[in-house]
Amino acid sequence: MTEKGNLPQFYILPVVLNRDVHAALTISESPARFTFAARAQTVVIASVEFFDACRQFPVIFTRTDDGRIVPLALMGLENDENLFVDDAGNWLGAYIPAYIRRYPFITTDGADGQAVVCFDEAFDGFNREGGTPLFENGGPSPKMKEVIGFLDDYFIRMKETEQLGAFLAENGLLRQIDAQANLDDGRSYALNGMLVVDEPRLAQLPDADIVQLFRSGLLGLIQAHLISLRNLGVLIDRKAGKTS
């Protein structure tokens, strides 16, 4: 699951950032670090992240309620588990998905169709004393400009990601699989309903389509996804308490 109720994953009290209301607001690193993501078994990733993510997580696909195909980084073997966050909230992997790095900020569509920056008021790094200001001299601070740039790029990258999902769906290149993760101590975990690329069907595409896939960059993304599935072993090792 990537969302609970009508709120995006992780966000509890999202509000629109307002330069007047929040003029004195500052941000610091949360003492809890990445604890907010400690129960995230999966998180959405953009296609541009595949080459980094495939070294660490299984990259799988899911179908949203509105029928879109989106990629996910699989970070745990059971619900409400993220094997890449320890009890102190530290991130244990080499790569942190952009969706997680984006928190506590997010964008939504404004009344005029333009993106509006929001933030999660529940994030404990916000305060009005100390920290890095979000606004200076009536406008965005350097920190806020950096955040806005990241949010804008994230929006663009997720739009690009939709192209991959649409291609896979339109060409019937996805299949549903169930996997079983078995630990040496006898524990076993079922991972059901994952969508992955159907390699035999991919191999049956006409040569012209394969060439176009290569030139568009989509073939490389598909290969990164397929390679990433071997990282189920990484999750098993982490679950067993081994370093990886």
N, C-alpha and C positions, 0 to 999 in steps of 0.2 A: 504494500500500500504506500502511495506517495502523498495522500491527502487524508485528513480526518475531518469528517463533516464538510463544511464549506470552506474551511481554512486550509491554506497551503501547509505542507509538511513543515513542522517546527514552529510555525507562527501561532502565537496565542492571542495577542492583543495588537494586531496591526492597525496603525493609524497613519493618515497622510501627514508627511513632514511639511510643516509650515514655517516659513522664515520669521514670521511675527510671533507666533505662539511658542516656537521652539528656538528663539534667537539665542538663548543662553545655554542651550543643551550641549553637553560634551559627551564624548565616548571614550571609554577605556576598555582594556582587555578584561573580559569576564574572569573572575577567579575560578569559575567552574570550567573554563576553557571550552572543550567540545562536548560537555555533558549533554547539551541540548540534542546532540545527534546520537547519543549512546544507545538509543532503542530503535535506530533506523536500520532495519534489515536491508532495505534498498533505498536508493536515491536516484533521481533522474540525472542523466548526464547528457551533454551535448556531443554531437558527432566529432567535433574538433578535439574532444578529450580522449577519444578512443585509444590513441597511440600511447598515451600516458597510463590510462586506466587499465589497458589490457595487460600490463606488466604486474598488476596487483589484484584486480578483481575479476570475477566472471562478469562479462557484459552480456546482459540478456535483454529481451524485449517484452513489452506488455501492451495490451490493447486498452485504451482508456474508455471511459463510459461513453464518450462521443465518437468512438471508433478510430481514433488516431493510434498509430503505432509509435511508441516512444522507448528509447533505450534506458536501461537501469544498470547501475553498478550494484552487484549483489555483495553485501558486506557481512551477512550472517547466515547461519544454518537453520535458525528458527525465528519465529515472530518476535519482534521487540528486542532483537539482538544485533549489535554492531561490534564485530570482533576487532575493529580498528580504533576503538576508544577504550582506554583503561578506566579503572575506578576513580582516578583523580581527574579524569576529563582530558587526558593527553591523547593526541592523535598518534597512532602507532605506525602508520604507513608512510611511504615516501610521497604519495600523491593524495591531495585532498580535492574531492570533486568541487567544481565551481558552485554548485547549488549550496553546498555547505559553506564555502568561503563567502558567499553572498550574504548570509545571515549576519546581522539582524535586519538588513535592508531588503526591499523588494519593490517591484513596480506594479502598478495596475493602470487600467485605462481610465483617463479622466473624461469629463463630460464632453470635451472637445475632440476626443479621440487621441489626444496626446498622452504619452506615458507620464504617470505621476509617481514620485518617489514616496514610499511608505517605510515605516520601521516598526519593529515589534516592541511595544512599550514594556513587555514582560522581560526583555533582555536586561540583565542586571549590570551591564557595563555603562548604561546611560546615567548621567547625573548632571548637576549644575555647578559643581565645584571640582576643579582638577580635570584631568583628561584632555582630550583634543577637541577643540570647538568644531561644531558643524557649520557655524556661520561666523563671518567676520565682516564688519563694515556694511552690514545689510545684505550681503551676498554669500554664496557658498564659500567655505574655507577651502584651502588646498586639499584637506582630507576629504571634504564633501565632493569636490570636483573629481577626485580619484574614485570615490564610490560611484558617482554618476557615470563616469566613463566605463567602469566595470559593469554596471547595470545595463548600459546601452549596448555594450559588446555582448553581454550574456543574451539579451533579447535577440540580437542579430544571429548569434550562433544557434539559438534554439529554433529560429525560423529555418535556418539551413538544415538542421537536424530533421525537420518535418519532411524534407525532400527524400531523405533516406528511407524513413518509415513509409512514405507514400509509395515509393518504388517497390519496396519489399512486399507490401500488401497488394498492389496492383498486379504484380507478376507472380503471385502465389508462392513466394520464396520463403515463407515462414512455416515452421511446424512446431507443434506443441510437444514438449517432452516432460517426463518425470524423472527425477534423479534421486538416488539414495546415497547419502553420505554415511559411511560406516567407519567408526573409530575403533582403534585396536582394543579399547577397554570394553567393547560391546555396545556402546551407545550408537544409535542409528537415527538419522534425521531425513525426513522425506521433503524433497523440494519438487512440488507439483505445479504443473501448468505453466512452465516457463516457455517462452517463444524464442526459438533460435533459427538461424538460417538453414534451410534445407539444402545441403551440399549437392546431392544428386540432381535436384531440380535446377540449381545454379549451373551445374555442368552441362545441362541440356539447353541452355540459352543459345540462340544463334550467335555465330562468331561476331557479327556486326554489333550485337548488343553487348557482348563482352568487351569489345574494343571501346565502345562508348562508355561503359562502366569504368574502364580503366582511365580513360581521358578525363572523365568527370570527377575522379577521385573516390567514387563510391565503392569500387572494387577493393581498394586499400582498406576502407573502413570495414567492409565485410570480412576481409581477411583478419583484421585486428580483432574483430568480434569472435571469429572462430578460434583464433589462437587463445583468446582470453578464457575460453571455457575450461582450459586446463587448470585455471586457477582455483577450481573447486578444491584441488589438493591443498592450496594455500589456506583456504578456510578450514579445512579439516585439521591441518597442522595447528592453526591458531586455536581452534576449539580444543584440541588435545593439550594445549599449553606449551606448544613448541614455538620457537621463534621462526619467522619466515620473512 
